[in-house]
Amino acid sequence: MDLSVPVTDDVKLHFRHRPGTASLPFLLVHGMASSARLWDEVADHLAAAGHAVYAVDLRGHGDSDTPETGYDTPTAVADLVAAAAALGLDRVVVAGHSWGGNVSVRLAAEHPELVAALALVDGGWLEPAKAFASWDAFVGALRPASLEGATVQSVSDYFRAIHPDWSPAAIEAAVDTMLVNPDGSLSRRMSTEQHMSILHSIWNEPPRPWYAAITVPTLLMPAIPKGADGKWADRIRSRIRETTADLRHATMREYLDSEHDLHAQRPRRVADDLLDLARGVQPALGIR
């Protein structure tokens, strides 16, 4: 079910919604230049367990409106708060991927009444000023690639080659993060300036200062890349534990031999971990 939810006088966010009867709904927040659709297979599993699911397209992404401004973490949080009010959501399990993890951290810190539990899916702990030698190096790594000459077929073939264990639905969802033009070519949904605005927000507003304000159970779900030797994997674990030390109720479940887009690569395991998180908080909320 598609929902169009007004969050300001001139901006509506699109949600991919699955209804459910369980007491705790899920709010799924994608990363930069992604979309709600990449959560589809996770959402299917959550809904099969009886939970309502709301997967959002943040502004400028997916089928949401693309205003000129508002491409930063605080605005994304404000949009989600307004959408939750419009949808009548008051206690949700929030899962954020990549930059969506940063957004979800700040949402949980600033609006504890809204968030029952928090899951950070290979995101929510990046400190680019520490991880990269300079702003230019950070931008160089995350600047959007040119789509000149790209078509649905060529990009689909590319994604299948680099993600051999993704399902056909996940490949289609990844292609759908871009706009398909009438001639079959592809273009970006956001302008370069809007994309850069998000990067500036990631650089200038790391999530660490918000951790101490988070009181709900938090699940850290890092991807350990395929081929990472023991020392490299240990460095990843140590960096995440050090960065998130102020998260008082955090546990970690690692995804070995995995990619950044865990929800696309391993949707059933991601869903199972999210369901475990929800089951763990239900008694404290008086839910059976």
N, C-alpha and C positions, 0 to 999 in steps of 0.2 A: 504494500500500500504506500502510495506517495503522499506526503504531506507538505504543504507550503505554509510556513509559519512566519508571520511578520515579527521582526525584532526591532525595527525602527520605523519611522514614518515612510521610508522609501526603500527598505531592504527586507526581503523575505529569504529565509533559509529553507532549503529542501531537506526533507528527512525521508529515508527509506525505513518504513515502520512495519513491524510484525507484532500483531496483538498477542496477548498472553494473559493468563489468569493468576500466575504466581505473584506474590506480593512485591517482589523487588524487580523493577525494570532495569534494563541496561541502556546506557548512553555510550555510543561508540564514536570516537573522535579520530579522524584520519590525520595524516601528516601533510606537510607542505606539498602542493602540486599533486595531491592524491584525491580520493573521493570516497564517499560512503559506500559505493558499490564494491570496493575492494574488501569490505567487511562481510559481503553477502553470505559466504559459506559459514563463517563464524556465527553470523546472525541466525542462519537456518538451524544450527545445532542448539543455540540458546532458546530459540522459539520452540523447538521440538521438546525441550525440557519444561516448557510452560511459561517462559518469561516473555514479557513484552520487550521489544528491542526498538531503539531509536538510533539509527545511524545517520549522522548529520553530514551534509555538505557545508563546510564553512564558506563564508562569503568569498566569491571569486572562484569557487571550486564546484565541480559537478554541475548540478542543476540549480544551484542557488544564484541569487542576484550577484552582479559584479559591479558594485559602485566604484567610483574613482579612488576612494580612500578607505582606511580602516583595516589595513593589512598589518596587524601586529597582535601580540599576545593579549594585551589588555582588552582590545576591542573584540577579539574572538571570545574571551571569557564573558564580556558583557552581552554579546549576542546569544551565548548559550544560556545565560541567566534569564534573559528576556524570553527565549524560546521555551525554557522549562516552565516559566510562569504561564505562558500561553497554552502549553500542553497540559498544565495541571500536575506537573511532576514535582515531588517534594523530597523523595529519598531514592536515589538511584545508585547503581554500581557504574562507575565511570571507568572506561578503558580508553587510554589515549596512546596512539602510535606516533613515534618520532616527535616532530614538533607538536603534534596533538598531545603528547605526553606532557610537554611544557605547559600547554593550555590547561590540561586536566589538573596538573599540580596547583596552578594558581587558582583554578576554580575551587578545588577542595580546600585550599587555605583561606580564601576570601569568603567562601560560602559553605561553611561546614554543615549548615542545616540542609543542604541540597544533596550532599555526597555521603552515601552509606559506606562505600568502600572504593578503593582506587587501584587500578591496574595500569602499570606503565610498560608498554610493549616496545621494547628496544628504543626507549626514548624517555624524556623527562629528567635526564641527568647530564646531558651534554653541556659542557662549558667550553665553547669554541675558542675563547680567548686563551684557554690553557691547552686545548687540544691542537690548535693550529699556531704556526709561527707568527702569523699576521692576519689582519683583516683580508688582505689581498689573497692570501693562501686559502682562507676559508671560502671566499667568494669564488675563487678558481675551482674549488672542489664541488661547489653546489650551484654554480650558475647554470641556468637551464641550457641544455644542448640545442643547437640549431635543428629545426625541423624542415629545413629547405629540402624539397624533393621527397619528403617522407609521405608514405601512404599507409592506409590501414593494413594492407597486406605486408608491406616491408617491415613495419613496426611489429606486427603480430609475429612474423617470422623471427625477428630479432629477439623478442621476448621469449619465444619458445626455445630459442637456442641458449639463452643465458639462464632461463628458469625451467630446466627440463622436468622438474617435479611439480610444477604448478598445473592445476587443472585447466581445461579449456575455458571454464567460467572465469577463473582468475586472470588468464591472459586477456580475455575480452574486457574485463574490468580495468585492467591496466591501460589498454588502448583507449578506453572510454574516459580516462582522465584528460584526454585531449579533445579538441573540437574536430569533428569530421566535416570538411567542406563539401559542397555539392560535387566537386570533381574527384572526390575520394582522397584528396590530400588532407594533411593534418596541420593544425595550428594550436598554439597555446591558449588556454582559457584566460590566463592572467597576462597582463603586460609585463615587460621586463621590469618596469618601475615598481609594480605591485609585488612582484617576486622579490625584488631587492629590499622592499620595505619589510617583508617578513624576515629576510636574512638579517637586516639591521636589528630587528626585535630579538631574534635568537641570540645575536652577538651581545647586545646591550642589556638583555634581561634574562640571565640564566636562572634556572629554577631554584638553585640552592637556597636563596634567602627565604623562600616560602615553606621549606620543609618543616621548620619548627612549629609552624601553626597547624600542621596536619595531624589530626588525632585519630583518624580512621585507619583500619587495617589496609596496608598497601602491599601489593604484589609487584615485585620487580621481575621482569621477564626479558632478560638480555639474550641476544643472539651471539653465540660463540661461533665465529666463521669456520667453515670447513677448511681443514688444513692447519688450523691454529695449533701449534705445538703446546706443550704443557706450560712453558714459561709465558708465551703470549696469552694463553687463556687465563693464567694466573694474574697477569697484568690487567686484563679486562675486568676480572672479578674484583681485584684490589681497588682499581680506580672507581668502580661503581660503588663499592662499599664505603670508600673514603668520602666520595662526593655526597652520598645519601645518608651519612652518619646521623644527621639530625632528624631523619624519619624514624620516629620512635616505635612504630608498629609495622615495620617492613620485614618481609621475607622475600627470598629470591628463589626462582625456579629457572634454571638455565636451559637454553635450547642449543644443544651441541650440534655442530655441523649445519648451521642454519644461516639464513639470510636476514637482512634487515626487515623485510616485509614478512614477518612471521605469520601474520593473519592471512596472507595469501598462500604462503608455502605450507603451513601446518595448521589449517583452520580447526580441525577436530581437537588437536591437543590444546590450542589456544582457548577454544570454547570450554573444554573440560576444566582447564585451570581457572577460567572465569567463573564457572559454575561452582567449583570448590570454594572460591573466594566468597561468593554469594551465600553459600551454605554456612560458611564460618561466621558470618555477621548476623544471620537471621536470629539466633537466640538472644543476642544483645538487644535486638530491636523488637523482641517479643513476637517474632514470626516463627511459626512451626512449619 
